[in-house]
Amino acid sequence: MSRKAKKSSREELILQLAQLESEPARLKFLSRHKSLAQREVFKQLSDLVLEKIRVDTRVALHLADAAC
């Protein structure tokens, strides 16, 4: 898989993760997508939280919870 395709699929997974409203749902999702358990992804989530907090606080909260 190319680096661009990998980044794109990771971004899609992060967007899906942002829509999950409960901790059990996020944990289940993360256990199925172990590729998200990387320092680089954590940094991406943190940056995205700062971006989304101005637009959609619900999504920002979900992303922040997932990053913890």
N, C-alpha and C positions, 0 to 999 in steps of 0.2 A: 504494500500500500504506500502511495506517495506521501510525502510530508504534508502537502496541501490537503489531501484527502483525509489524512489522520487528524489534522487540525479542524477540518470541517466537521468530521464525525464527532470529535470531542466537543465542539461548540454546540452541536445538536443535542448531545447528551446533557450538557450543562443547561441548555434551555429546557429540556424535559425535567431535569432535576429541580429547576426553579419553580415548576408548576406543582410540585408535590407539597401538600399542605401538612402532612403529619411526619413526626420523627420516625415511626415504624416504616412508613412508605419510603422515606429517604434512605434509611438503613438498608432496606430490602433492595432498593435501586442500586445503591453503592456496592452492595455485596454481589450483584449481578454484573456490575461494570467496574471491575477492579482496576482497570486502566486509569480511572479517575483518581486513584490513590497515589498521587505523585505531587511532589513539592511544586512543580510548575503549574499544575492544575489548581492547587491551593492559592497560589499567587493570582492566577487568572480569576478565581472566584472572588478573592478579596478586591481586586480591581473592579470587577463587575458589580459588586455590592455598592461601592462608592458611586458608580455610574447610575445604577438603578434606583438608588435611594431618592434621587431627585424626580424620578419618573413614576415608579411603582414601588411603594414601600413594602407591599405584601411580597412581591418577588424578591426584593432586596433582603427581607427578613428570612425567607426560605433559603436563599443562597448563603446568607451568613450562618444560619443553623447548620447547613450542610458542610460548611467549611470547618465547623468546630469539631 
